[in-house]
Amino acid sequence: MDIPNKLRKELVEFIKSIPNIYTKEVKRSFIFSASLDSALVNQIDFEATTNSFAEFLINTLYDYGSLKDGREPITAVLLEASELVGFEVDGIKRGDPLIAKWKSFLAEKTINSRISMTPERRFYLTSLIEEVSRLRLSRIIPDQVDDISVDRVYVDILTNIQLHLKLEGFKLHLKLEDYKITDWWVNSNLPSDTNIQFAFSRTQPRGYDTQIIERIVSEAQDFIKGVEGKISPLEMRRPKIFKPFWDDGIKDNYYTLDSFDVAASTKRLILVGVPGSGKSTFAQYFTLFLAQQQLDSSTGDANINRSPRWPHGALTPIFIEIKKFVDWDGFPDIKDSITIKHFWDYVCGNLLGLNNRFADDLFSDLISGAAVIIFDGLDEAFAPINILNGKEKRIQQITEFSKKLSRKFSDCRIIFTTRVHEFSNVKKDFAKADFKIVEMEPLQATQITTLAKNIYNSVGFSSEETDVRAEKLSNELEFVADFLKKRPLFLTLMVMLSLHTKTNKLPAKKGALLHQSVSLLIGRWTRNRMISDHLKEISEIDEETNEIFESLENIAYRAQEHIETGEQSTISVGAIYAEFSRYEYRTYEIVNYLTKQAGIFEFAGTDNFGAELFRFSHRVFQEFLAASYLVRTRNYLNVRDKIENNYLQWREPCILLGDLILNQGDTESFWGLIEILSIKDIPEKNTLESKHWYPVWLAAKLIIENNEAVQKSMGDYKSIVDSLKGKIKLLLTLPKVLSPINRVECGTALGYLGDDRVGVGLNDGGTPDIDWCFIPGGEYEMGLSREQFQKLKDLSWAGNWNYDDQMPSNIVDLPDYYISRYPITIKQYQVFLKAHDGYRNDAWWTKTGLELRDVLEASMNERITSPDNLPQNFVSWYEANAYCKWLSNRVGYQVKLPSEPEWEKAARGSSKRLYPWGDNYDPELCNVAETGIAGPSPVGCFPFPNGCFEEDTPLDLCGNVWEWCTTLFRIEPDPPFLYPYKIDDGREEIERKDHWITVTRGGSFTNIPYLAQVTFRGRDRPSFNPRRQGFRIVKYKLD
């Protein structure tokens, strides 16, 4: 394996960059310092020109082999050269990136030399390619004879990462000096030396493989050299680059890592996504890439040629669908452990089969690190229903097995894919086993277009036709919900339907989309039937279509129940024949069509008697048809029972029910289902058990998913609406019942139905209805004690910054006062915006605020207005302060923003606690980044089990939105206002310039827990009004 020309040139140029290397003396000193073998030194011509010397050195060393002391010679020379060339200004050696690149090349060379292409290996790889290369939904396309290969339509899916308990885009940041990249790090817009909020960097890899990033950075450096002084920054464009500017400084968000990049950057990966996000397609594509790369095949599409982005050589892929693994007869009972022997027996028996002569070579690949194990669908690890929390235990069983697998094959790469909801309980266990947890982002606009064009091209359209169809589709997608068009599965269905439909309207809801897709497949059967049996009436053909659809519903429902009861998730061919037996002599014909041609079912092996087994080609099809069965049978009591007793298994089918019912125009049945889900009283002894609240959650979810129809009809079903609202309001008073995300969904539905809790909306006179919490006066200790400082510092997510301004703790004396239970809500703020004496009244504004008001008002279109029980965000300090003055005038007594001491005492009481509920962080009691809500939540969703002031405890003081205070943090350029707190030292000046930095408290949905603890002093410019910024208010006791 020769050195690539580009790498060879970089090596030569680096040797030439050694200071004074043109002299014979420096050449000799350099070579002797590297301690090369004398046989090598004797071959070197020290009289040669610098260029000839460097080229001869690299060529000779590469051909030499190992030095006598075992070192690799070029690496030895590069290390010595790096010492002589020196450091960048930030302390990083200039040679480090090149050394990393050279080691990557050596690793790739070693793996490639290890693999021998035997007939058995070739058979294994070609069989694997045949298994994974087909796009599962390609048979929906009318008149499409050949399957579409995954590599012809695949698009890269960008990723988020769970980082320091915060989910955020997996982005690369660069540092530039004089058109040179001097440093890089991933996932923080803070420099890498801050030691917080970044995944890994050049100097701190943290378990990641930096080679792929170094290659991206090298490409960027080449690009920068090419444009230096020739092109303006705004003219530079390249995929995934967000307007880079090549002047000195930190360049944020240069590149977002996609799922392929992440797979290349870590040995242990969990790829998480919502249904239809492309997890399985990536697993197929990645397996296909590895297999084709090892075969050195030229049959794949050019899109599969990814070797520049894969620095690890030709590794052997082992692709395992977990649902098949769990269905395997040899899979252990749920109470037993999965062993390496179980895994290897499955691989030999089910993946190799008759090709078992390849077993020794494959095991050798695993041991030596020349293999990648890809487990697709952790969420499909099903378990018996008669075992309490069976599915969670099954997933836990596989989690423990993954640790054994990691230890046994420590050099091997391991990847799992899974849905989000099923993964949450074991996330921390995988993280402890050094698995990196990465979530797939929704498709971006350019990716939507690319995927559509790839499909059109793959079915034979010319470039011109593809462009026309893609533009037409883009126009139609304007009316389709984001969660459909931004998920690869559903976008693919819509593209395929666009090839068939003659209308200009694509289905805008998930249920309708899946109904049309399945109907299209059945329609192909009935159209063929009509051609071959032209004597049939059209009405008979339509009747037959409906009968086939109902039969598929029956099969899907039973298959979903089989999953529930722990039986095999596969469907026997006999069961399919039995369902279609009424077709008599045509039974074989229709079953053959559904199983072998239509793509509704896929082959899943044979049972112990050799009979064929099938499963639905995509789990979403099964869930949709099972939901369709429930709608047809209208047994909604059955729905309540299933969601209460087997939430994980029936979650997705049940979410589809509202869409399917309303798609039939049956508003009455929709509200009937809501009534059944919400009418049942929950015994007091069971109120803290989440399972009894799942029906209420489902009702809330259906309200959210179908809100447009709900708003039109809810007035006709007031008693049902009131019943559901009552249940949700009770739920929101119970701490830690349901997951945080499910609680927030319930709160959101309450907002859509009309949240009439005290303190959330308006009173009868149209004035904000504030629920005041009494805070008793007296002395309390403000700030962070030395003991608390040490406790926070010991936590891995706390970082090493912004402690000093919280210390020393100091005694503050406050009178009695009141604080609003919740942040000011959208509903309470909107009345200020709309009032004739409100937002536009100059009297309410400070001098600087009035100067900035027009600019602030211009950004209001970006502000969220639904549901209106969310905290008002996107609000600046100037606007919050104006609101207080307006409300004071409206109610007849002074209302204001809290000072820092007022806010902190309300949050921690007199107990000096770090969080409103105590000293220990709990992600189930607040909306911070780890909670995964990723946005503001309706107020009051997180009550505390032990609040500071019993019934008068304010809520949402930890997370959700940052809250403005009256207190200044700093009047730039003067030093900050530190502790002890002094009310008369200028920090409480109300009239302030925009560069007077103002305190914010409480953290938000974007932050790590440390920033949300009650002593942390946030700060921003008073005109700053981002999505995370809100406020609450205080008043003093009236005489």
N, C-alpha and C positions, 0 to 999 in steps of 0.2 A: 504494500500500500504506500504509494508515493506521497510526499508532502504536497498538499494543495499549493498551487502557485502563489495565491494571495498570502497564505501563511508563511511560505518560504520567503517571500519578499519582506514581510514584517520582521521575520527573524534577522535577516541580513541588515535591514535598516536599523534595527535596535542595536546590533553589534557595532555598526558604524557610528551610533550616537554616543559611544563611550568617549569621554573627554580625551583629546590628544591621541586617539587610537591610530592616527596616521603615522605616529612615530614607532620605530622598531622597539624602543625601550618599553613603551606602554603595552605594545602587543605581547612582548615576552612576559612582563609583569602580570598581565591579565591572564595569560594561559597558565603560568606556573601557580598563580593564586587559586585557579580552578582545580588544581591537583589532578590533572589528567594523566593517564598512563603514558609512560615514556615512549611506547610504540606509536602513540598518537602524536605526541609532541615532535617526534623526529620527522613526521610527514609535513609539518607546517612550515611554509615559507614566510618568514618574518620580514623579508625584503619586499614582498608583494604590495601592490596598491591596497588601499583600504577596502575597496569594493571586492577585489579578487580574494583578499585575505578572509573577508566575512563569508563570501560565497563558498570558498574552499572549506572553511571551517564547518559550516552547516552541513554540506554534502558529506564530508569525511566522517563527522561525528554520527550522522544518521546511519551510515552504513557499518559503523564499527561494532555495534552491540553494547553490552553492559561493560562498565569499567570494572577493574579488578576488585574494587571495594563494593560492587553491586549497584552503584549509582548509574542512572541513565545520563549519558554524556551531554546531550543538549540541555537538559534540565540543569545540570551542574554548571554549565557555562552561562546559562541565563541567570541563575542565582547570583553568580559573581558579577556579571554585567550589570544586574539590577543594583547591586551595592555601589558600583562605580558611577552609574548614571544618576543615582540619588533619588530624592523625594520630590513629590509635589508640595505645594505650599501648605496643604492640609495634613501632611504627615504620611501620605500613602506613597509607597514606592512606585515609580513610573513603570517598572517592569512587571508589576503584579498581574495586570490584565493579560499580558502576553504569556506569562508563565501559566496562568489558568487555562488559556486557550491551547497551549501546547500540551498540557496534561490531558485535556479533553480529547485532543487528537490521538494521543497515545492510548487512552482508554478505549476509544472507538476501534483503533487498530487491533488492540489485544482481543476484544470481543469478537471482531470479525475473523481473526485468525483462529479462534477457538472453535468455530462452527464449521462442520463438514457437511456438505449438501449430499447426504445419502438418499437413496430412493425412498426410504421410510420417512425421512424428514420432508422431502418434497411432497410425498403423498399427504402427510399431515397438514402441511401449509396450504396446499391446493384445496383440500377438503374444508379447511377452516375458512378460506377465502369464499368458497361456494356458500358456506353457512351464513356468513356475516355480510356479504356484499349486497344483498337484495334490500331495497327500500320496501318496508313492510306494507305500505299503503299504495304501492304502485299499480295494483290491479284495479283501483277505482277508476283509472283513466279509461275513457271509452276507446275501444278498438286498439288498446295497447297490448300487443302480443308479448313482447319481451319485457322482463322485469327491468326496473331502473336500478342501476348500481348506486350504492350510497355515495361513493366517491365523486359521482357526477353532479350531485345536488348539494353536497355538504357545504355548510358555511360555518365559519368560526363563531362560537358563542362566547361573548365576553363574560367576565367573572367578577364576583364579589368575594371577599374573604372575611371570616370571623376572626377579627384581630383585636386583642386586648378587650374581649367581650363586646366588640363593636363590629357590625357588618358594614363593610364599605368597599368601594371599587378597588380592584386589584391593580394598582397603577404604578408605573415606573416614573421616578423623578430624577432629574439630572442637575449637576452643578457644572457651570461653564466658566472658564477663565481664558480670555484671549482665544476664542474659537476652539478651545480644547475641553473635552469632558474630563473633569478631574475627580469626580465622585458620582456615585449613583446610589439610590436606595428605593425600596418598593413599599408603597402604601403609607406615606405620610408626606404632607407638604412642609413638615419641619425637617431641618437638617438631621442627618443620621447620628450626629453626636449628641442629640437630645436624649437618646436612650428611651424614647417613648413613642408609641403609636407608629412603629414601622415593623413590617414583617421580617425583612432581611435587607442586608446591604452588602456592598463590596467587602467591607472589613468585618461585618458580623453576619455570616451566612445563616446562622440559627437553624441549621438542619436542612436548608434548601441547597440545591445545586445551582451555583451561579453561572454556569457555563452558557446557558441559553440567554441570560441577561447580558453577559459580556458580548455575545454575538450581536444582539440587538444594539447594544451601545456602540460596538465597533461599526456596524452599519450606519448608525447615526453620526459617528465621527467622520466617516467617509462622506456622508451627505453634507455635513457642515463644511468640510473642506471644499467640497464642490461648489457650494453657494457663497462662500466667504467673499464679501465685497461685490458680488455679482447680482444679487437678487434681494429685494426687500423682504422683511419677515412676513408681511401680510400676503405675499405672493407664493409662499412656500406651502405646499400641500402634499400629503401622503396619507394612506389609510391609517386610521387610529391615532393620528397626531392632532393635537388640539392647539392650533395656532402657536407653534413654537417661535420664540424670539431668541435669536442667537447672540445677544449681547451678554455680558458677564452677569452671573447670578444663578439663582435656583430656578429651574424650569419645571413647573408642576405638570403632572398628568401628560408626560410625553407619550406614553404608550400604555394601553390597558391590556393586561395579560388575558388571553383566551384560554379555553379549557386545554388546548393542545400545549400551550406554553407551560401551564401549570403542571401538566403530566410530565413534561420534560424537566421541571424544576424541583420535583420532590419524589422521593421513593415511596412515600406513604400518603395516599390521597383519598379523601372522601368527596365526591362530586355530588352536590345536593341541588335539587330543583323541584319546582312545582310540576304537577302533571302536564305533560306535553311540552316541557322546556327543552327537550333534546338530549336528555341524559343517555338513553339507550342508543340513540343514533350516534352520539359521540363514541360510546363504547364500541359500537360496530365499526365506525370509521377508523378509530385508533387501532383496533385489532387488524383491520384490513391493511392499514398503513404498515404496521410492523411485519405482517406476513408477506406482503408484496415486496417490502424492502429487503427482507431476508432472501426471498426468491430472486431478487434483482429482476423482477418481472417488468416487461414493457407493455403488458396488456392493460394496466390501469390507466385511468384518465390522468392527464397532466397534473390535475389538482392533487393527486396523491403523492407527488414528488416533494416531500417536505424535509429532505435530509439536511438542508442548512439550519433548520430549526430543531433538529433532533441530533444532539451531540453524543449519543450513547451507543452508537453502533447498531448492528442487526440483531436485536433481541428477539427471543422466541415468545410469541403471545400465547397465553392460555386463557380462553374466553369461557366463563362459567355464568350461566343464567341461574340466579339463586333459586328461582321458583322450581327449576328442574333439579337442582341439587337437593332441595328440601323434599321434592317428590320422589327422589330416588329411594328404592327399597332399603338400601343399606344405611340411610340417614338415621342417626341416633335419636332415641326418645328425647323429649324436651327436658327431662330431668337429668339426662346424661351429657357428658362433655363431647364435643366434636374433636376428634384427634387428627393428627397428620395422616394416620393410616386411613381414616375415613376419606379424607381429601384425596389421597393418592389412589385408593381403590376406585373412587368415582372417576378420576381422570383416566385411569387405565381402562375401566369398563365402559364408560360412556363417551369419552372423547377420543380415545385411541381405538377401542374395539379390536378389530382383527389386525390392526396395525400395531400390535403390542411389542413388536421388535424395536419400535422407536422409544419404548419406555425408559430404557437406561440412558439414552442420550438426552431425553427431556428432563429426567431427574438430575442429570449432570448440569444441564443449563440452569435449573433452579438453584442448585447448591453453589454454582460459580457466579451467580448474579447475571446470567445471560438470558433471563426470562422476565416476562411481565405477566402477572396474574390479574385479570380483569373480572371482577365480580359485578354483574349487572343486576340491579333491582333488590337491594337489601330490604326494601319495603314489602317485597313479595314473599317474605319468609313467613309462611302461614303456620298456624298452630291450632290444636283442638280448642273448641269453645268451652269444654267442660273444665278447663284449667283456668283459674282466675288470672286475668292479665296475660293470657297465653301468648298473644302475638308479641307483646313487649318482652316476655321471657325468651321467646324464640330469637328475637333480634339480639337480646343480651347474650344468648348462647353463641350466636355467630360472632358477636363482638369479642367474647373471650377467645374464641377460636382464632380470630384475626391476630391476637397477641402471640399465640403459639406459632402461627404461620410466620409472623415477623421474626420471631426468634430463630426458628428452624432455617428459614431462607433469608438471612439477614441482609444479604447483598442484592436480593431480588426486589423488584418494584411491584407494589400492590396497590390496586385501585378498586374502590367501591363506588357504585352509583346508588342513589336512593332518593325517594321523595322526602320533602321537608318534614311533614307532620310525623311520620313514623320514626324519624331519626332523632327527635329532640331529646328523648330520654337517655340515649346512649352517647350523646355528643361529647360529654366530658370524658367518658371512658375511652373513646377513640383518640381524643386529644392527648390524654395521658400516655397513650401508646405511640405518640409521635406522629399520628396521622394529621395532615393538614386539611382543614375543613374549608371547602370553597363552594360557593353557590353560583349557579348559572344565572346571568342577567337576562331580562327580556331582550328580544331582538331590537336592534337600532333600525332607523329608517333605511339606511343603506343596505343593511343585512336583509331586510324584508324584500327589497328590490332584487338583491343578488340571488336569494333563494328562489324567488319566482322565476327569474330569468333562467336559472340553472334547470328548473323543472321544464320550462318551455323548450329549452335547447335539447334536453335529454329525450323528449318525445319527437324530435325531428323538425321543429320549426327553424326557419332561417333566422339570421341575426335581425333582419328588418322586421319579420313577423313577431319575433320575441320582444323587441322594443315596443311595438304597437300594443301587444297584449299586456305587457308589464305596465305601461302607462294607463291603460284602461282599468286594470286591476287596482292600481294605485288610487284612482278616482273612486272606485267602489269601496275600497277599504276605509275611506274617510268616514263612512257611516257604521263601521264595525268597531265593537268594543276593543280597547287596547289589549285586554288580557287574552283575547282571541288572536288578534293579528300579530301580537308580539311573541307568541309561543310557536315554535317550529311545527309541532304536530298539527295544530289547528290551521296555521297558515298554509301548510301543505294541503290539507283537505280543501281549503277554499280555492287554492290555485287549481287543484284537480277538478273541483266542481265548476270552476270557470271555463274549463275546457268542454263542459257538457251543457251547462245551462244556456238558454237563449235569452234570458232576461238580464237586465243590468243591475239586479239586486242580489247580493250575496247574503246569506243568513248572518244576522248580527248577534245572535245568541248561541251559546254552546250547544244547547239541546237541539235547536233547529238545524245547526250545522251537522251534527252527528246523525240526525234523522235523515237529512237529505243524502248524506254520504252512504248510509246503509241502504236507503231506498234506491239509490242509483245502482248499487251492486245487485239488488234484487231485480231492479228494472231491467238490467241486462239479461237476466234469465228469462223474464216474462216476454221481453221483446223477441228473443230468440225463439221462445215457445210459440209466439204468435206467427212468426215466419214459418215455422215447421208445422204448425197446426192452424192454418188460416181459417178453418171453419169455426173456430172459437169466437164467441162474441167478445167485444172489448170489455163489457161489464164482467164477464167471467174471468178475463185476464186480470182485471183490477182486483176482483175478489181473491184470486189466487195470490197476488202480490201481498195483500193484507194478511192472508193465511200464513204465508212464509214468514212475514215480519213477526206475527204472533208466535210462531214456532221458535224463532230465534230469541224472542223475549223469554219464552219458557225455558229454553236451554240456558240462557244467560243467568236467569234468576236462580236456577238450580245450581249452576256453577258458582255463583256468588255465595250461595248457602253452603256448598261443599267447602269453600274456603273457610266459612264461618265455623263449620263443625269439624274442621281439621282433616277432612277427607282430601283426596288428591284434587288439585285445582284443574286437572285435565278432564277431558270429556271423552268417553269411549265412543268409538264409531257406532257401536250398537245403540247407545242412547240417542245418537243423532238419527240413525235409521228409524228408531221407534217413534221419534217425534214426527217424522215425515212418512210414516207407513201408510197414511191414507191415500198417498199418491200411487200406491200399488206398483205397477210395472215401471212407473217413472221415478220411483224412490231412489234407485241407484243413480239415475241421471242427475237429479237435483242435489243429492248428497255429494256426488262427485264434483258438481259445479261449486258448491259452497266450500268444500274442503280443499279442492285441488286447483280451482280456477279463480274464484271471486276474491280470495284473499281475506274472507271474513274469519276463517279458521286457518291455523297452521299446524303442521304435523308435530307431534310432541313425543314420538316413540311408540313403544308397544307395551302391553301389560304382560303378566306372567304367562298368559296363554297365547301370546303372539298377536293379539288383536290390536289394531291401530288405535292410538290415542291422539286427540286433538286439543287445542286450546284456542281461544280467541286471539287473533293476530296482534291485537293491542288491548291492554287492560282497559283502556278508556271505552272501547267498543262494548266490552262485557258490562262495565258499570252503567253505560248509557242504556243498554237493552234491559238490564235488570231494573233500572229506574222506570223505563217505559212499561215494564210488566206491572210495577206497583201502581202506576197511573191507570193502566187499563183495568186492573182488578179493584182499584179504589178502596183497598183495605188499609186505611190510614192509621188505624189502631196498630196494625202490624208495623207500620213505619215508625211509630213512636217506640214500640218495643225494641226494634232493631237498633235505632240510634242510641237508645238508653243502655242497652246491654252489649252492644258490639260497635262502639263508635268508630274505631279505626277502619273496620271492614266496610261499614255502610256509609261512611262520611261522604265520599264522592258521589255515589248513586243518589243519596238523599238530597244533596245540594242541587241536583239536576231537576228535582220534582217540580219546583215552582215554575221553572222555564217551560217544562213540557206541558204542564197543566194550562198555563196561560197561553201557550202557543195554540191550544185548542179553543181559545176564547172562553174558557170556563173559569171566570172570576169567582163564582160561588164556591166551586170545589177548592180553589186556592185558599180562600179564607176559611173553608171548612177544615182544611189540613192545618192551618195556623191555629185554629181553635182547639183541635185535638192535641196538638203539641203543647199548648200553653194552659189548658184548662185544668189539668190534673194537679191537685194539691200535693205538696211534698211534705211528708211527716216531719215534724220539728226535729226528731232524732236523726233524720237523714239530710238535713239542710246543708251540712258541710261536706257531703259526698258529691263529687263532681258528676258521677254517672247519672244522678237524678236530675241534673240540670241540662244534660245534653239535648233533650227535646226542646227546651226553651232556647238554647243556643241555635238549634236548627231553625226554629221559627224566626229568630232574629236574622240568621244568615239568609233565609229566603226573602225576608223584607229587603235586605241590602241588595241582593242579586237582582231583584225585580222591582226596584224602588219606583221606577216610572209608572208602572201599572198600579203599584200600591198607592201612590199619591192621587191617582184618578179615582180610586174606588174605596179608600179607607173610610170615607165619610158615611158610606152605607153599611159599615160593619163596626160601628162604634163600640159595641159591647165586647167584641173579640179583640179590638185594638186595646181597650182599657184593661182587659184581662192579661194580655201579653205585657203591656206596660207595667202592670202591677208586679208581675213575676220578675221582670228585669230590674225594677227598682229594688225589690227585695234582694235579688242576687248581688247587686252592687253594694249592698251593706255587709256582705259576708266575705271576710278576708280569704284569699287564696282558694276560692272555689272556681273551678275551670282554669285553663291556662290563661296567662295574661292576654294573648292574642284573642282567644275566644271571649274573654270578658270585654275587651275593647269592641269586638264585633257586636256584642249585646248592647253596649253603650251607644254604638253608632246607630243601631236600629231604633233605640229609644229616641235618639235625636230626630230621625226621620219621621217617627210616629208622633212626635211632640213631647219633648222632655219637660214635664211639669214639676220636677223636683224643686224644693225650696232652694233659692240661691243660684239657679241656673238661667232663668229667663227674666221676664218682666212681671211687674205687679199689674193689678187691674187698671191702673192709671197710665200704663205704658212706660213706667220708670224702671230701671234695672232693679230687680229684686235680689238684694244682697243678703246672704245668710251670714250674720256676723258671729264670730267666735270670740268669746271673752278671754283675754290674756291678763292674768293678775299682775299687778305691778310689784316692784321690789328689786332687790339686787340679784344679779345672776352673773355667772362667769362666762364671758364672751371669748371666742377664739379657741385655739388648739393648745391643749396641754402638752407637755413634753412626752408623757406616756402615750397619748393619742398619736402624736407625731411619729413615734417609733412604730406603733402598730400599723399605721398607714404605710410607712416607708417599707415595712416588711412584706407588704402585699405586692405581688408581681405586677399588677396593673396600675399601681399608684405612681410609678415613675419617680423622677428625682427633681421635680420642679414645683415652684410656687407654694412652698411651705412657709417661707419666712414671713410673708405678708399676713399669715394667719396667727402669728405668734408675736409676743407672748400673750397668753390668755390674760384677760383683765376684767375687773369688776365694773359693771355698768348698772346704774340705777334708773329704772323706768317707772312711770306712773301706769295705772290701769289703762288698757286700750283694747280695741277690737280689731280683728283682721278678717277679711273675707274668707269663707271656708274654701272657696275655689278661686282660681284665676278668673279674671273677667272673661266671659264667654263671647263668642261671635254675636249671639243674639243681643247681649247686653251692650256690645260695642256698636253694633249696626244702628241702634236708635240714636246714638251720638252722631254718627255719620249723616243720618238722614234728617235730623232735627233742624228746623230753620234757624235755631239759635245754637247750633252745635259746632261741628268741625270748622265751619267757615267764619265763626265769630272770633274776631281778632282779640277779644278781651281774655280769652282763655290761654293765649300763647305767650311764651317768653319771647324776648326780643329776637334771639337767634332762631328760635323755633318758627316764628312768623316769617322770617326771611327764607326759611327752608320749606315752608308749608307746601308751596306749589310743586316742588320737586317730590316731596313725600306723597302728596296726593296723586301724582301721576303714576305711582307704582301700585295703586290700589287694585288694579285689575288682576294683579298676581295673587291677591289675598283670597284664602279659602273662605267660602261662604256656606258650606254644607258638609255635614249637618251642623246646625247652629249651637249645639252643646259642646263643641270643641272650644278650647281656649282661643281667644283672639290672638293670633300671631302676626308676623310681618308688621309689628308695631314698634315705632321708635320711642325713645324716652320723651321726646318733645310731644308726641301724640298722646302718650299715656298720661303725662302731666296735664295736658290740656283737657283730657277726659275727666280727670279728677276735679279740675276747676269747674267744668260744666256740670258734673254730677253734684258738686257742693251747692251750686246755685239752684239746682233742681230740687234737692231734698231739704235745703235750709240749714245744713250744718257742714262743717269742714270735713272733706274726704281728701286723702292724699296717698301718694305712694309710700310704702314703708321705708324707714331708714334701715341701715344695716343691722343695728341692734334690735329693732322691732321685728324685722324679718327673722333673724336668727333665734330670738327667744321663742317666737311662735313655732319654729320648727323643732326646737330641742327642749323646750321647757327649762326647768331648773336642774335637770339631771345630767347635763353636759354630754348627752348622747351624740353619736356621730351621724345618726340617721333619725328621722322622726319616730321610728319604732324601736330604736335601740342602737347598740354599738356594732352589730354585725349586719353586713350587707345582705339583702335578700332580693333577688331579681324578680320575684313574684309580687313584690309590693311597690313597684315603681315602673315607669316607662322610660328606660334608658336603652342604650344601644344593644346590650345583651338580650333584652327582652324580645327584640326582633320585630317590633311594631313598625319601625321605620317612618314614623310620622307622629304628629300630635294625636292624643287620644281624648275622647270625651271626658269632661271633668268628673272626678269622683269615682273612677273605675277601680281605684286601689285603696280601700280602707285599711287601716292598721289594726292588728290584733290587740295592741296596747298603746294607744295614743298618749301624747304628753298630757292632754287636758281632758281626758275621758270623753264625754259627749261633745265637748267644744273643740276637738282637735281639728285644725285645718288640714285639708288634703291637697295632694299634688305638689307638695313642697319639695319632693325629690323627683327629678326628671320631668318629663312632659315638655314644658317650655321654660326657658330662662325667664326670670322675673326681675324687672327693673326696680331699683331702689332710688331713694333721693340722694344717697351718699355719693360723693365724688371719690374716685380712686386716685386720680392724679390730675393735676393741672400742668400739662406739658409746657416747657421742658423741666419743670420742677420735679423733685423726688416724689414718690407716691405717699399718700397718707397712710401711715402704719399704725399699729397698736402701741400704746393704749388708745382707745377711741376717745376723741374729744369733740364735743358737739360744737365748740366755738372756735375751732382752728381753721375754718373755711371749707371744710369738707361737706357741709350741708348748705352751701350756697345754691339757691335755686336757679338764678339767672346764670346760664353757662354757655360758653362757646362750644363749637362742635369738636374742638380738639381737647376739651376737658373730659377726660375718660371717666365714665360713670360705672358704678358697681352694678353687677347683675348677680343673682343668687339662684341656687337650686339645680343647675344642670338641665339637660334636656334629653329628648329621645335620641340625640346624636352622640351622647357622651358616655365615657367610661364611668364606673361608679364613683371613682375618686372625685370627679368634678361635680358629682351630685350630692356629696356629703355636706352637711349643713354648715360647716365652717369655711368652705371653699369660697374665695372671693373672685368671681368672674368679673370681667370688665369689657366695655365696648364704648365706641363713640356714641354720643346720644342720638345721632341721626341714623344709626345702624338699625335696620328693620328686616332681619332675615326671617326665614320660616320658623326658626327655633325660638323667637323672642316674643314673650308675652308680659303680663303684669297682673298683680292683685293690689288691693287697696286696704287702707286702715282708717279708723276714726278713733277719737278719744271719747271717753265716757261723758255723756251729757249731764250738765247740772240739773 
